[in-house]
Amino acid sequence: MRFLIITDYLEYIGGGFEPLGTLQIASVVREAGHEIKLIPNHYDECASVISAWKPDFVGYTLFTGYQKPLINLNRKLKQKFDYHAVFGGPHATFFPEIIEQEGVDMVCRGEGEWAVLELMERVGKGKDYTDVQNFWIKINGEVFKNDVRPLEADLDKIPPPAHDLFYQFPEARNAPLRPILTARGCPYSCTYCYNYKMNELYKGCGVKPLRHRSVDKVIEEISYLKENFPFTHVYMTSDCFTWDKKWLFEFCEKYPREIGLQFTATTRAETATKDRCKALKEAGCSCLMMGVETGNEDIRLKLLERKMSNEKILQAADTIHAAGLYLYTFNMVGLPGESLEQAYETMNLNIRAKADYTWVSIFHPYPRTKLGEYAEANGYFDGNYDKIPDSWYRESSLLNPQKKELQRLRPLMPLAVEFPRLAWLVKLLVKLPLHGLYTTLYKLHKAYCYRYRVMPIKLSIKEITRLSWALLFDRRT
């Protein structure tokens, strides 16, 4: 059987943040003897490949806010070609009703490796496939809705992502950065995130949601990439890299000896302890990313259900800096009912934490999340998820009398944290309609911080020019 994957990941800055989950499915399918191709989401190229190669399946990964272009692309292709259209990813998992849309044949919910493989093999053998677990399947207008199968407890059974499929593209292959997934799942239940909904989806399956790959398998994957697709920096993409202390210490002991490249990783205030940070620094970590989200404790505790105080966040920030690591913080503005003064609390907390880079997004209400449902129930959001922007950076989809000021604060906040003496000026600038200027200054500052702090990498003049152009003129950043 032939499976064509159409991806929009090449549109991202740098082309290096490949769709790891999708590529793991590709690896499983290819290892079983099926044929796989990966192409970008450009209609003419898609039509040409489908016409010549005649795939049995065409697959897409959907994220809320990005789903419409891919669904529309598939609809256009299905009008001309015959194939099974398969949709997966977070949006498909928690909004499987997209199965009702024209051209959508199959929706995969949750982890898809074994589900997709079973589907392909049943179709290939001419067997009934309407009861394949994880799938909602539409045949002649009738929809078959199946439960999910248990999670894979041993992630080492899943082969590493088919990186070579993505690195066929020069913009991806030549990137100096490689993302690595060391674990799946999250033990926390933040109301704005899909992770707790994933835990609910698999509740009672007998497998803990947070699972780690073995350290040896992770290092084996990085070694393969280092040998075949040279790079200089690793980004550990797991939700909380520092959660499992035993796993972390084994990694920190083996990684510098066998890999020896700098890396960036994630943490939580609760797990950014002195011994963990010290081990990370000695292993080659240059920067830790930590969620702050808001500086208002009531919002953080009651609305976001992140059970940590400002004091705990500041303590973690001090610990990270004391270990010689840069601190990158995640933050949001435009939360349901948030005032401008409450958003200033987020700015001030980051100033007190001495964040080396302050990442700020605009909150989007994702379907079926607690915070999305709260926003809708309390009149902040009209429930039309199709109108959510395809970027965290441009505009809010919520009703808020201070919406414009909050949107202007987003690009200004990192600058205020970098230059605290100018924080007073931000409160004046948010009143002025100079968003284009603020965004340009923000992007220049972001480029500097990423280059020298977050993911310090060496770039050629050609790479600097290409990335600078993309960063300045990509509306989604």
C-alpha positions, 0 to 999 in steps of 0.5 A, spaced: 500 500 500 502 507 498 501 512 503 502 520 501 503 525 507 502 532 506 505 536 511 505 544 512 511 544 517 516 546 511 512 553 512 515 554 519 521 558 520 527 554 519 524 548 517 527 544 522 521 543 527 519 536 523 512 533 525 515 528 529 509 524 531 507 524 523 514 521 522 513 516 527 507 513 524 511 513 517 516 509 520 512 504 523 508 503 516 515 503 512 518 498 516 512 494 515 513 494 508 508 499 505 511 505 501 511 512 504 512 519 501 512 526 504 510 532 500 509 540 502 502 542 502 502 546 495 496 544 490 500 543 484 505 539 487 500 534 491 496 533 484 502 532 480 504 526 485 497 523 486 496 523 479 503 519 478 504 515 484 496 513 485 497 513 493 491 509 497 491 513 502 493 521 503 494 523 510 494 530 514 496 532 521 491 538 524 492 543 529 486 547 531 487 554 527 491 551 522 486 545 520 482 549 515 487 550 509 489 542 509 481 540 509 480 545 504 486 542 500 484 535 501 477 537 498 480 540 492 484 534 491 478 529 492 474 532 487 479 530 482 483 524 485 480 517 488 484 515 495 482 514 502 483 521 506 486 520 513 486 526 518 490 526 525 493 530 530 490 534 536 484 537 532 482 531 529 483 527 536 478 532 540 474 535 534 473 528 530 466 531 527 470 533 522 469 527 519 462 530 516 466 535 512 466 533 504 472 529 502 474 527 510 474 519 510 477 517 516 479 521 522 484 518 527 484 519 534 490 519 539 496 515 538 496 513 531 502 508 529 499 501 530 492 504 528 494 506 521 498 500 520 492 496 522 488 500 517 492 499 511 493 492 512 486 491 512 484 495 506 490 492 503 487 485 504 480 487 502 478 486 509 472 490 513 476 496 516 470 499 519 471 497 526 479 499 527 480 502 533 482 509 534 478 511 527 472 514 526 470 512 518 465 514 513 463 510 508 457 512 503 455 517 508 455 512 514 460 514 520 463 508 524 465 511 531 470 506 534 474 507 541 481 508 542 486 502 543 490 502 549 496 506 549 503 503 547 506 502 554 513 501 551 515 507 547 522 503 545 517 498 541 516 504 536 521 505 531 524 512 531 521 518 526 523 517 519 527 523 519 530 522 512 523 523 509 523 530 512 530 532 511 529 530 503 528 538 503 534 542 503 531 547 508 530 542 513 536 538 512 541 544 513 537 546 519 543 547 525 537 544 530 534 537 531 528 536 535 528 530 539 522 527 543 524 523 549 517 522 552 510 522 551 504 524 555 504 529 561 502 528 568 499 535 569 492 538 568 492 545 565 486 547 563 488 550 556 492 544 554 490 538 550 494 533 555 489 532 560 484 531 555 488 526 552 489 523 559 481 522 559 481 519 552 485 513 555 483 513 562 482 506 564 486 503 559 491 500 564 497 505 561 500 511 565 499 517 560 507 519 561 511 514 558 519 515 557 523 512 551 529 509 554 535 513 554 539 509 550 534 509 544 534 517 545 542 517 544 541 512 539 537 516 535 541 523 536 547 519 534 544 517 527 542 524 526 549 527 528 552 522 523 547 523 517 544 530 518 550 534 521 547 539 526 550 543 532 544 543 537 538 539 540 531 541 542 528 536 547 521 537 546 518 533 551 513 537 555 517 536 562 524 534 560 526 534 568 520 530 571 523 523 572 529 524 576 532 517 575 531 518 567 534 525 567 540 523 571 542 517 567 541 521 561 545 527 563 551 521 565 551 518 558 549 524 553 555 528 554 560 522 553 556 519 547 553 526 544 557 532 546 552 537 543 549 543 547 541 542 548 535 546 550 530 542 554 523 544 558 522 544 565 516 546 571 517 550 577 516 544 581 522 540 578 527 545 577 531 543 583 538 545 584 541 537 583 537 537 576 539 544 574 546 542 576 546 535 572 543 539 566 548 544 566 554 539 566 551 535 561 551 540 556 544 544 557 544 551 555 537 553 556 531 551 560 524 553 558 519 554 563 511 555 563 509 562 567 503 563 563 501 569 568 503 573 573 496 573 577 496 567 582 488 567 582 488 566 574 494 561 575 491 557 580 483 557 579 483 558 571 489 555 569 489 550 574 497 550 575 498 549 582 504 554 583 505 560 587 509 566 584 514 565 590 515 558 587 516 560 580 521 566 582 525 560 586 525 556 580 528 562 576 534 563 581 535 556 581 536 555 574 540 562 573 545 559 579 546 553 575 549 557 569 543 556 565 539 561 561 531 561 562 526 561 557 519 563 560 512 561 556 506 566 557 500 568 555 495 574 554 488 575 553 486 569 557 478 569 558 476 576 562 483 578 563 484 585 564 490 589 562 493 590 569 493 583 570 497 582 564 502 587 567 503 582 573 505 577 568 510 582 565 512 584 572 513 577 574 518 575 568 522 582 570 523 579 577 525 572 574 530 575 570 527 571 564 533 571 558 527 570 553 520 571 555 515 568 550 508 571 549 502 568 546 495 570 545 490 565 548 486 561 543 480 557 546 481 550 543 475 545 542 474 540 548 479 543 553 476 546 560 478 553 558 475 553 551 469 551 554 469 556 560 470 561 555 464 559 551 460 558 557 461 565 560 460 569 553 468 570 552 468 566 545 462 564 540 464 557 539 466 558 532 473 554 532 474 555 525 475 562 526 481 561 531 487 565 527 493 560 525 498 564 529 498 565 537 501 572 535 496 576 531 489 577 534 485 574 540 478 570 538 475 572 545 471 578 546 475 583 551 474 591 552 481 591 552 483 586 546 487 591 542 491 593 548 493 586 550 494 584 543 499 590 542 502 588 549 504 581 546 510 584 542 512 589 547 512 585 553 519 581 551 522 588 550 520 590 557 523 584 560 529 585 557 530 593 558 526 593 565 527 601 566 523 601 560 517 598 562 513 604 564 513 606 557 510 600 555 504 602 558 504 608 554 505 604 547 499 599 548 495 605 547 498 607 540 496 603 534 503 602 532 503 594 532 507 593 525 513 597 529 512 593 535 512 587 531 518 588 528 522 590 534 519 584 537 522 579 531 529 583 532 529 581 539 527 574 538 532 573 533 538 575 537 535 571 544 534 565 540 541 566 536 545 567 543 541 564 549 535 560 547 538 555 542 545 558 541 547 556 534 552 558 528 549 560 522 552 562 515 551 569 512 546 565 507 542 562 513 542 569 517 539 572 511 534 567 509 532 566 516 531 574 518 527 575 511 523 569 513 522 571 520 521 579 519 515 577 513 512 571 516 505 574 519 505 567 523 511 569 527 
